[in-house]
Amino acid sequence: MSRRAHSANLGDCLKELLLPTVRAVYEEMAAHARQESLSYKEFLLEVLERECESRR
């Protein structure tokens, strides 16, 4: 599966799961995570914290 297809599928899943903030920021945050060599768990925590903050 191509990178574009992965992004489309991920976007669809995030839309279905009602995670609009994650959907809006995950690509930018993934690039940051790669630059900072964050673990998957660290990346996931940062993205989900953003979602939680947007809902408060």
Summary of the structure (lengths in Angstrom):
residues: 56
radius of gyration: 11.5
end to end distance: 36.1
largest distance: 36.1
contacts: 125
relative contact order: 0.14
helix: 84%
strand: 0%
